Amino acid sequence: MEAATFGSSQFTTISGSMVSRRRSLLKLHRNSITFKSPPKFSVRASAVGGDDSAVTLLDYGAGNVQSIRNAIRYLGLDIKDVETPEDILNAKRLIVPGVGAFAAMMDVLNNNGMAEALCTYIENDRPFLGICLGLQLLFESSEENGPVRGLGLIPGVVGRFDSFNGCRVPHIGWNALQIKKDSVILDDIANRHVYFVHSYRAVPSEENKEWVSSTCNYGIDFISSVRRGNVHAVQFHPEKSGDVGLSILRKFLLPNSSVAKKPLERKATKLAKRVIACLDVRTNDNGDLVVTKGDQYDVREQTKDNEVRNLGKPVELAGQYYLDGADEVSFLNITGFRDFPLGDLPMLQILKHTSENVFVPLTVGGGIRDFTDGNGRYYSSLEVASEYFRSGADKISIGSDAVYAAEEYLKTGVKTGKSSLEQISRVYGNQAVVVSIDPRRQYLTSEDEVGFKAVKLENLGPNGEEYAWYQCTVNGGREGRPIGAYELAKAVEELGAGEILLNCIDCDGQGKGFDIDLIKLISDAVSIPVIASSGAGTAQHFSEVFEKTNASAALAAGIFHRKEVPIESVKEHLLKQGIEVRM
């Protein structure tokens, strides 16, 4: 459907009103609010394509913008990057993706004269699509590290979700939309899930209701999309919302195209539980990168040759899991990153190739830390993470380095800001940082036998023990540390983690179900999302973990790799149990 346009007389009135209102807001802000100066940032730009049919993209240099690039190219269009404010003013179609922090983005826009160009472009009712942060910047200000002034085009302040009402922050996952008015690009989307990942939101009000095209509920109703004329913006990520998201992008970029509608399987009503496919990647004895799977973290076959277990090629398997309905795909490189992460070019290529055809979130982990190479060159964990984001990762997973940071924090009570966890979450937002916890069960005869949080076990230990604490490990489970999973989870949440991937060495590869005692302990202790991992052997294990704990997602590897339990079967089972999932 062709986007509606304003008549010239109507546009003059609206445009003048918006200009006047924005200037008065800026004057009000200067007189009544002290805004923090955001940190310095730089614009990345490299023109691709360039004819009038190209899509103009404002890539301000933070987070995974590769995904939106891939989605645009998947739809058959070229990309022209913004290098100057004039590129914005001359754009035929402009997309502003948003990954990272509000202050950093506004700093770039203001320092390079792009904020005023953006306002002029939008006020002239030109085709515009803002994504996530690209929606938030349209509002008056944001409380993120602020207040920080926005463009002031839409009334309202972007504030943080409140975790005290039982919602986990960040809001991560597939949620439902409530369409409020003709949104053009959201036709037929109301009964489908789309992917959100954010900690801050704007709320609908009497002052901004003329803009609001849809809302979403997460503890409160918040604005999930806005539309006025040819100007659109969405809080969710269409480039990570599978075929639904590609449909939204197609309607914006190619309004005259027609695509057969997918049959509507089910009405989306709320935040869905996520089913995640995990791929452990390492080099085999021939030097090839393969997907493997451990048995209590041992990935070698119990044969004469003792070869690395080979379950397939990473890019092919990830692509198949996307088609099968995986809500996310997680890569864990279990060998290549240990000595020289940025030298692991094959893994970076896996991310790049996967993200070209997989339009759900991608997480990568393994060796994300500060390091010095053989030539004495120092690399910060932020540089390492940045390379992964540029290669297509949406989230990075930190393991051993987070354990060391938590130990230091618990010992001193001081947040230094220097740990990989703190650095990356500060620049990219805590929603981009997952902490992977690898604990091993230590049995106890009494609850107060050690100084760490213990649980009473649902199933007794090998010698009849009633209690256990969960000792965290590092270096792929080879070294135990003097910190429990409970203490670690609480500490990394304070240090900036946005999500916890909770493994269990005892259950890994056993196929007997998730460690319910452990997952309940941790998911009750923190207010960030928890991903249950290790032990899935049947579809019933997924419903059990969702019914008995507050886990937001459940992850499996071996049963998917070996095709013992298809992802689709897991989701169909969950639906029958009354557990909402994305279909």
C-alpha positions as CSV (number, residue, x, y, z in Angstrom):
1,M,0.0,0.0,0.0
2,E,1.3,3.5,-0.9
3,A,2.0,5.6,2.1
4,A,-0.3,8.6,2.5
5,T,1.0,12.0,1.9
6,F,-0.1,15.4,3.1
7,G,-1.5,18.1,0.8
8,S,0.6,21.2,0.5
9,S,-1.7,23.4,2.5
10,Q,-2.0,20.8,5.2
11,F,1.7,20.2,5.3
12,T,2.5,23.9,5.7
13,T,0.3,24.0,8.8
14,I,1.7,20.8,10.4
15,S,5.3,21.6,9.5
16,G,5.1,25.1,10.9
17,S,3.4,23.8,14.1
18,M,6.2,21.2,14.6
19,V,9.0,23.7,14.0
20,S,7.4,26.2,16.4
21,R,6.7,23.5,19.0
22,R,10.3,22.1,18.8
23,R,11.9,25.5,19.3
24,S,9.7,26.2,22.3
25,L,10.5,22.9,23.8
26,L,14.3,23.5,23.4
27,K,13.9,26.9,25.0
28,L,11.9,25.3,27.9
29,H,14.6,22.6,28.3
30,R,17.4,25.1,28.5
31,N,15.5,27.1,31.2
32,S,14.3,24.2,33.4
33,I,16.4,21.1,33.0
34,T,20.1,20.5,33.2
35,F,21.0,17.9,30.5
36,K,24.1,15.8,30.8
37,S,26.6,16.1,27.9
38,P,26.8,12.7,26.2
39,P,30.2,11.0,25.6
40,K,32.0,11.7,22.4
41,F,31.4,9.3,19.5
42,S,32.3,9.1,15.9
43,V,30.3,8.5,12.7
44,R,31.1,5.5,10.6
45,A,30.2,5.9,7.0
46,S,31.1,4.2,3.8
47,A,28.9,4.9,0.8
48,V,27.5,1.8,-0.8
49,G,25.5,2.1,-4.0
50,G,24.4,5.7,-4.4
51,D,21.7,6.1,-7.1
52,D,18.3,7.6,-6.3
53,S,16.8,4.2,-5.7
54,A,19.2,3.4,-2.9
55,V,18.1,3.4,0.7
56,T,19.9,6.0,2.8
57,L,21.1,4.6,6.1
58,L,22.3,6.6,9.1
59,D,24.8,4.4,10.8
60,Y,26.3,6.3,13.7
61,G,28.7,3.5,14.6
62,A,27.4,1.6,17.6
63,G,26.0,-1.9,17.8
64,N,24.9,-4.3,15.1
65,V,23.7,-2.3,12.2
66,Q,24.8,-5.1,9.9
67,S,21.5,-6.8,10.4
68,I,19.5,-3.9,8.9
69,R,22.0,-3.8,6.0
70,N,21.5,-7.5,5.4
71,A,17.7,-7.1,5.5
72,I,17.7,-4.2,3.0
73,R,20.0,-6.1,0.6
74,Y,17.9,-9.3,1.1
75,L,14.9,-7.3,-0.2
76,G,17.0,-6.4,-3.3
77,L,17.9,-2.8,-2.6
78,D,21.2,-0.9,-2.4
79,I,22.4,1.2,0.5
80,K,23.9,4.7,0.7
81,D,25.4,5.7,4.0
82,V,25.0,9.1,5.5
83,E,28.3,11.1,5.4
84,T,27.0,14.7,5.7
85,P,23.8,16.4,6.7
86,E,23.1,17.0,3.0
87,D,22.9,13.2,2.5
88,I,19.9,13.2,4.9
89,L,18.2,16.1,3.2
90,N,18.7,14.5,-0.3
91,A,17.5,11.0,0.8
92,K,14.6,9.4,-1.0
93,R,14.1,6.9,1.8
94,L,15.8,7.2,5.1
95,I,16.3,4.6,7.8
96,V,17.7,5.4,11.2
97,P,18.5,2.2,13.1
98,G,19.1,2.4,16.8
99,V,21.5,0.1,18.7
100,G,23.4,1.5,21.7
101,A,22.9,4.5,24.0
102,F,20.7,7.5,23.5
103,A,23.3,10.0,24.7
104,A,26.0,8.7,22.3
105,M,23.6,8.8,19.3
106,M,22.4,12.4,20.1
107,D,26.0,13.5,20.5
108,V,26.8,12.3,17.0
109,L,23.7,13.9,15.5
110,N,24.3,17.2,17.2
111,N,28.1,17.4,16.6
112,N,27.8,16.7,12.9
113,G,24.8,18.9,12.1
114,M,22.6,15.9,11.5
115,A,20.0,16.6,14.2
116,E,18.8,19.7,12.4
117,A,18.9,17.9,9.1
118,L,16.8,15.1,10.5
119,C,14.2,17.5,11.9
120,T,13.9,19.2,8.5
121,Y,13.6,15.9,6.7
122,I,10.9,14.6,9.0
123,E,9.0,18.0,9.1
124,N,8.9,17.8,5.3
125,D,7.0,14.5,5.6
126,R,9.7,12.5,3.7
127,P,9.8,8.7,3.9
128,F,11.4,7.9,7.2
129,L,11.8,4.8,9.4
130,G,13.3,4.9,12.8
131,I,14.1,1.6,14.6
132,C,14.4,1.3,18.4
133,L,16.7,4.1,19.4
134,G,15.6,5.7,16.1
135,L,12.1,6.0,17.5
136,Q,13.2,7.2,20.9
137,L,15.3,10.1,19.5
138,L,12.1,11.7,18.1
139,F,10.9,12.4,21.7
140,E,11.7,15.4,23.9
141,S,14.3,13.7,26.0
142,S,15.5,10.4,27.5
143,E,16.4,9.5,31.1
144,E,19.1,7.1,29.9
145,N,22.3,8.5,31.5
146,G,20.5,11.8,31.5
147,P,18.3,13.6,31.1
148,V,19.5,13.9,27.5
149,R,17.6,16.1,25.0
150,G,16.2,14.4,21.9
151,L,14.9,15.9,18.7
152,G,11.7,17.1,20.4
153,L,9.3,16.2,17.5
154,I,7.0,14.1,19.6
155,P,5.8,15.1,23.1
156,G,7.1,12.8,25.9
157,V,10.1,11.6,27.8
158,V,11.7,8.2,27.3
159,G,12.0,6.5,30.7
160,R,13.3,3.2,32.1
161,F,11.0,0.2,32.6
162,D,10.2,-0.4,36.3
163,S,11.3,-3.8,37.4
164,F,9.4,-3.5,40.7
165,N,6.2,-4.5,39.0
166,G,7.5,-8.0,38.3
167,C,8.8,-7.3,34.8
168,R,12.4,-8.2,33.9
169,V,14.5,-5.4,32.6
170,P,15.7,-5.2,29.8
171,H,12.5,-6.1,27.9
172,I,13.9,-8.9,25.7
173,G,11.9,-11.1,23.5
174,W,8.9,-11.6,21.2
175,N,5.9,-9.5,22.2
176,A,2.5,-8.6,20.7
177,L,1.3,-5.3,19.3
178,Q,-2.0,-3.5,19.8
179,I,-2.7,-1.5,16.6
180,K,-4.2,1.9,17.4
181,K,-4.7,3.3,13.9
182,D,-3.9,2.8,10.3
183,S,-0.2,2.2,10.4
184,V,0.4,1.2,6.7
185,I,3.6,-0.8,7.4
186,L,2.0,-2.8,10.2
187,D,-1.0,-4.2,8.3
188,D,-1.7,-7.8,9.3
189,I,0.9,-7.7,12.1
190,A,-1.4,-7.4,15.1
191,N,-1.7,-11.1,15.7
192,R,2.0,-11.9,15.2
193,H,5.0,-11.5,17.6
194,V,7.8,-9.0,16.9
195,Y,11.2,-8.8,18.6
196,F,12.0,-6.2,21.3
197,V,15.3,-5.6,23.1
198,H,15.4,-2.4,25.2
199,S,15.4,-1.0,28.7
200,Y,13.8,2.4,28.0
201,R,10.4,3.3,26.5
202,A,8.0,6.1,25.8
203,V,4.4,6.0,27.1
204,P,1.3,7.1,25.3
205,S,-0.4,10.3,26.4
206,E,-3.0,12.8,25.4
207,E,-0.2,15.0,24.0
208,N,1.3,12.3,21.7
209,K,-1.8,10.2,20.8
210,E,-1.9,11.6,17.2
211,W,1.4,10.0,16.6
212,V,0.8,6.6,18.2
213,S,0.1,3.8,15.7
214,S,0.6,0.8,18.1
215,T,1.3,0.0,21.7
216,C,2.7,-3.0,23.5
217,N,2.2,-4.1,27.1
218,Y,5.1,-5.0,29.4
219,G,4.0,-4.1,32.9
220,I,2.6,-0.9,31.4
221,D,1.4,0.1,27.9
222,F,4.3,1.7,26.0
223,I,4.6,3.1,22.5
224,S,5.7,0.4,20.1
225,S,5.3,2.4,16.9
226,V,4.4,5.9,15.7
227,R,3.3,7.2,12.3
228,R,2.4,10.5,10.8
229,G,2.1,10.7,7.0
230,N,5.3,9.1,5.5
231,V,7.1,9.2,8.9
232,H,7.3,5.9,10.7
233,A,9.2,4.6,13.7
234,V,9.1,1.3,15.7
235,Q,10.5,0.4,19.1
236,F,11.0,-3.3,18.1
237,H,13.5,-4.6,15.5
238,P,11.9,-5.6,12.2
239,E,15.3,-6.8,11.0
240,K,15.3,-9.4,13.8
241,S,11.6,-10.3,13.6
242,G,11.8,-13.0,11.0
243,D,9.4,-13.0,8.1
244,V,7.1,-10.7,9.9
245,G,9.8,-8.1,10.2
246,L,10.9,-8.5,6.6
247,S,7.2,-7.9,5.6
248,I,7.3,-4.6,7.6
249,L,10.5,-3.5,5.9
250,R,9.2,-4.4,2.5
251,K,6.0,-2.3,3.0
252,F,8.1,0.7,3.9
253,L,10.8,0.3,1.2
254,L,8.7,-1.2,-1.6
255,P,5.1,0.0,-0.9
256,N,3.8,-1.1,-4.3
257,S,5.1,-4.7,-4.0
258,S,2.7,-7.5,-3.3
259,V,3.7,-10.6,-1.4
260,A,1.5,-13.6,-0.6
261,K,0.3,-13.4,3.0
262,K,1.5,-16.1,5.4
263,P,-1.4,-18.0,7.0
264,L,-2.2,-16.7,10.5
265,E,-1.5,-19.5,12.9
266,R,-2.2,-17.9,16.2
267,K,-3.0,-14.6,17.9
268,A,-0.1,-13.1,19.8
269,T,-1.3,-11.7,23.2
270,K,1.8,-11.2,25.3
271,L,5.6,-11.7,25.8
272,A,6.4,-15.2,24.4
273,K,8.8,-17.7,26.0
274,R,11.8,-18.1,23.8
275,V,13.3,-21.3,22.4
276,I,17.0,-20.8,21.6
277,A,19.2,-23.0,19.5
278,C,22.8,-23.1,20.6
279,L,25.8,-24.0,18.5
280,D,29.1,-24.9,20.2
281,V,31.7,-24.1,17.5
282,R,35.4,-25.2,17.5
283,T,38.1,-26.5,15.2
284,N,38.3,-30.2,14.8
285,D,41.5,-32.1,14.4
286,N,41.7,-31.2,10.7
287,G,41.5,-27.5,11.4
288,D,37.9,-27.1,10.2
289,L,35.3,-25.2,12.2
290,V,32.4,-27.5,13.2
291,V,29.4,-27.6,15.4
292,T,30.1,-29.9,18.3
293,K,28.3,-30.9,21.5
294,G,29.8,-31.8,24.9
295,D,28.9,-34.4,27.5
296,Q,29.5,-32.5,30.7
297,Y,31.8,-30.2,28.6
298,D,33.8,-33.1,27.0
299,V,33.4,-32.7,23.2
300,R,35.4,-35.7,22.1
301,E,34.0,-39.0,21.0
302,Q,34.7,-42.0,23.3
303,T,36.5,-43.9,20.5
304,K,39.9,-45.1,19.6
305,D,40.7,-41.9,17.7
306,N,39.1,-39.7,20.3
307,E,38.1,-37.2,17.6
308,V,36.1,-34.0,18.1
309,R,32.3,-34.7,17.9
310,N,31.2,-33.2,14.5
311,L,27.5,-32.4,14.2
312,G,27.5,-30.2,11.2
313,K,28.6,-26.9,9.6
314,P,27.8,-23.7,11.7
315,V,26.3,-21.5,8.9
316,E,24.1,-24.3,7.5
317,L,22.8,-25.4,10.9
318,A,22.0,-21.8,12.0
319,G,20.1,-21.2,8.7
320,Q,18.1,-24.4,9.2
321,Y,17.2,-23.5,12.8
322,Y,16.0,-20.1,11.6
323,L,13.7,-21.8,9.2
324,D,12.6,-24.3,11.9
325,G,11.4,-21.4,14.1
326,A,14.3,-20.8,16.6
327,D,13.7,-17.5,18.4
328,E,17.4,-16.9,18.7
329,V,20.6,-18.5,17.6
330,S,23.6,-18.6,19.9
331,F,27.2,-19.3,18.9
332,L,29.8,-20.3,21.5
333,N,33.3,-20.6,20.2
334,I,34.9,-22.9,22.7
335,T,38.5,-22.9,21.5
336,G,39.4,-20.2,18.9
337,F,39.1,-17.1,21.1
338,R,41.4,-18.1,23.9
339,D,44.7,-16.7,22.6
340,F,43.8,-14.2,19.9
341,P,40.1,-13.3,19.6
342,L,40.4,-10.8,16.8
343,G,42.6,-13.2,14.8
344,D,39.7,-15.7,14.7
345,L,38.6,-14.6,11.2
346,P,36.7,-17.8,10.4
347,M,34.4,-17.2,13.3
348,L,33.8,-13.6,12.3
349,Q,33.0,-14.9,8.8
350,I,30.5,-17.3,10.3
351,L,28.7,-14.4,11.9
352,K,28.7,-12.4,8.7
353,H,27.4,-15.2,6.5
354,T,24.8,-16.3,9.0
355,S,23.4,-12.8,9.5
356,E,22.9,-12.5,5.7
357,N,20.0,-14.9,5.8
358,V,19.1,-15.4,9.5
359,F,16.7,-12.6,10.7
360,V,16.5,-13.4,14.4
361,P,18.9,-12.3,17.1
362,L,22.4,-13.8,17.1
363,T,24.5,-14.1,20.2
364,V,28.2,-15.0,20.2
365,G,30.5,-15.8,23.1
366,G,34.0,-17.1,23.8
367,G,37.1,-15.1,24.9
368,I,35.6,-11.6,25.1
369,R,38.1,-9.9,27.3
370,D,41.1,-7.5,27.3
371,F,44.2,-9.1,25.8
372,T,47.6,-8.3,24.4
373,D,48.8,-10.0,21.2
374,G,52.2,-11.5,20.4
375,N,53.5,-8.2,19.2
376,G,52.6,-6.4,22.4
377,R,49.5,-4.7,21.0
378,Y,46.8,-4.2,23.6
379,Y,43.2,-4.7,22.7
380,S,40.3,-3.8,25.0
381,S,37.3,-6.0,25.4
382,L,35.3,-3.2,23.9
383,E,37.3,-3.4,20.7
384,V,36.7,-7.2,20.6
385,A,33.0,-6.8,21.2
386,S,32.8,-4.1,18.6
387,E,34.2,-6.4,15.9
388,Y,31.6,-9.0,16.7
389,F,28.8,-6.5,16.6
390,R,30.0,-5.2,13.2
391,S,30.2,-8.8,12.0
392,G,26.5,-9.5,12.8
393,A,26.2,-10.3,16.4
394,D,23.3,-8.7,18.3
395,K,24.5,-9.8,21.8
396,I,27.8,-10.9,23.2
397,S,28.2,-13.5,25.9
398,I,30.9,-13.1,28.6
399,G,31.9,-16.0,30.7
400,S,35.2,-16.3,32.7
401,D,35.9,-12.6,32.5
402,A,32.6,-11.8,34.2
403,V,33.4,-14.2,37.0
404,Y,36.7,-12.4,37.7
405,A,35.0,-9.0,37.6
406,A,32.3,-10.2,40.0
407,E,34.8,-11.6,42.4
408,E,36.7,-8.3,42.5
409,Y,33.4,-6.3,42.9
410,L,32.2,-8.5,45.8
411,K,35.6,-8.1,47.5
412,T,35.9,-4.3,47.2
413,G,32.4,-3.1,46.7
414,V,33.7,-0.8,44.0
415,K,32.6,-0.7,40.4
416,T,35.7,0.3,38.6
417,G,34.1,0.6,35.1
418,K,37.1,-1.2,33.7
419,S,35.8,-4.7,33.4
420,S,34.6,-6.0,30.0
421,L,31.1,-6.3,31.3
422,E,31.0,-2.7,32.5
423,Q,32.7,-1.3,29.4
424,I,30.5,-3.0,26.9
425,S,27.2,-2.4,28.7
426,R,28.1,1.3,29.1
427,V,28.6,1.8,25.3
428,Y,26.1,-0.7,23.8
429,G,23.6,-0.9,26.6
430,N,23.1,-3.8,29.0
431,Q,20.6,-5.4,26.7
432,A,23.6,-6.3,24.4
433,V,25.5,-8.2,27.2
434,V,24.8,-11.7,28.3
435,V,26.7,-13.3,31.1
436,S,27.2,-17.1,30.8
437,I,27.4,-18.9,34.2
438,D,28.9,-22.4,34.3
439,P,28.3,-23.9,37.7
440,R,28.9,-27.3,39.1
441,R,26.8,-28.8,41.9
442,Q,28.6,-29.2,45.3
443,Y,26.6,-31.4,47.7
444,L,26.1,-30.5,51.3
445,T,24.6,-32.2,54.3
446,S,23.3,-28.9,55.8
447,E,22.2,-25.6,54.3
448,D,24.7,-23.5,56.3
449,E,27.8,-25.7,55.6
450,V,29.4,-23.1,53.4
451,G,29.2,-19.4,53.1
452,F,27.4,-19.5,49.7
453,K,23.7,-19.6,49.0
454,A,22.5,-23.3,49.1
455,V,19.3,-24.9,48.0
456,K,17.3,-27.8,49.2
457,L,17.3,-30.3,46.4
458,E,14.2,-31.8,44.8
459,N,16.2,-34.9,44.1
460,L,18.7,-36.1,46.7
461,G,22.5,-36.2,45.9
462,P,24.4,-39.5,45.2
463,N,25.0,-40.1,49.0
464,G,21.6,-38.9,50.1
465,E,22.6,-35.2,50.4
466,E,19.6,-32.9,50.8
467,Y,21.4,-29.6,49.9
468,A,23.8,-28.2,47.4
469,W,25.5,-25.0,46.4
470,Y,26.5,-24.2,42.8
471,Q,30.2,-23.5,42.4
472,C,31.0,-21.3,39.4
473,T,33.8,-22.4,37.0
474,V,36.0,-20.7,34.4
475,N,38.0,-21.9,31.4
476,G,35.3,-24.2,30.0
477,G,34.5,-25.7,33.4
478,R,38.0,-26.8,34.1
479,E,38.7,-24.5,37.1
480,G,36.4,-24.0,40.1
481,R,36.2,-20.5,41.7
482,P,35.3,-19.4,45.2
483,I,32.0,-17.9,44.2
484,G,28.5,-19.4,43.9
485,A,26.1,-19.0,41.0
486,Y,23.7,-17.0,43.2
487,E,26.4,-14.6,44.3
488,L,27.7,-14.3,40.8
489,A,24.3,-13.6,39.3
490,K,23.5,-10.8,41.7
491,A,26.9,-9.2,41.2
492,V,26.9,-9.2,37.4
493,E,23.4,-7.7,37.3
494,E,24.7,-4.8,39.3
495,L,27.7,-4.5,37.0
496,G,25.6,-4.2,33.9
497,A,24.6,-7.6,32.6
498,G,21.3,-7.5,30.7
499,E,20.7,-11.3,30.6
500,I,22.0,-14.5,32.2
501,L,22.7,-17.7,30.3
502,L,22.5,-20.3,33.1
503,N,24.3,-23.6,32.3
504,C,24.8,-26.6,34.6
505,I,27.8,-28.8,34.1
506,D,26.2,-31.7,35.9
507,C,23.2,-31.7,33.5
508,D,25.1,-31.0,30.3
509,G,24.5,-33.6,27.6
510,Q,22.5,-35.8,29.9
511,G,19.1,-35.3,28.4
512,K,17.4,-35.7,31.7
513,G,16.0,-32.2,32.0
514,F,17.1,-28.8,33.2
515,D,18.3,-28.3,36.8
516,I,15.1,-26.8,38.1
517,D,16.6,-26.1,41.6
518,L,19.4,-24.0,40.1
519,I,17.2,-22.2,37.6
520,K,14.6,-21.3,40.2
521,L,17.3,-20.1,42.5
522,I,18.8,-17.7,40.0
523,S,15.6,-16.6,38.2
524,D,14.0,-15.6,41.5
525,A,17.2,-13.8,42.6
526,V,17.6,-11.3,39.7
527,S,15.3,-8.9,37.8
528,I,17.0,-9.5,34.4
529,P,16.0,-12.3,32.0
530,V,17.4,-15.8,32.6
531,I,18.0,-18.4,29.9
532,A,17.8,-22.0,31.1
533,S,20.5,-24.2,29.6
534,S,21.9,-27.7,29.9
535,G,20.0,-31.0,30.0
536,A,17.0,-30.7,27.6
537,G,16.1,-34.1,26.2
538,T,12.4,-33.9,25.5
539,A,9.8,-31.3,24.7
540,Q,8.3,-31.8,28.1
541,H,11.6,-30.5,29.7
542,F,10.9,-27.1,28.1
543,S,7.3,-26.9,29.6
544,E,8.6,-28.0,32.9
545,V,11.2,-25.3,33.2
546,F,8.7,-22.6,32.2
547,E,6.0,-23.9,34.6
548,K,8.3,-24.3,37.6
549,T,10.7,-21.3,37.2
550,N,10.8,-17.7,36.1
551,A,13.1,-18.5,33.1
552,S,12.4,-16.2,30.1
553,A,13.9,-18.6,27.6
554,A,15.2,-22.1,27.3
555,L,18.2,-23.2,25.2
556,A,19.2,-26.6,23.7
557,A,21.8,-27.9,21.4
558,G,22.3,-31.6,21.0
559,I,18.6,-32.6,20.7
560,F,18.3,-30.1,17.8
561,H,21.6,-31.0,16.2
562,R,20.8,-34.7,16.2
563,K,17.2,-34.1,15.2
564,E,15.9,-36.0,18.2
565,V,13.4,-33.2,19.1
566,P,12.6,-30.6,16.3
567,I,12.1,-27.0,17.4
568,E,8.7,-27.0,15.9
569,S,7.7,-30.0,18.1
570,V,8.9,-28.1,21.2
571,K,6.8,-25.1,20.3
572,E,3.7,-27.1,19.5
573,H,4.0,-28.9,22.9
574,L,4.4,-25.6,24.7
575,L,1.2,-24.2,23.0
576,K,-0.7,-27.3,24.1
577,Q,0.4,-26.6,27.6
578,G,-0.9,-23.0,27.5
579,I,2.6,-21.4,27.2
580,E,2.7,-18.6,24.7
581,V,5.5,-18.9,22.1
582,R,6.1,-17.3,18.7
583,M,5.0,-19.5,15.8
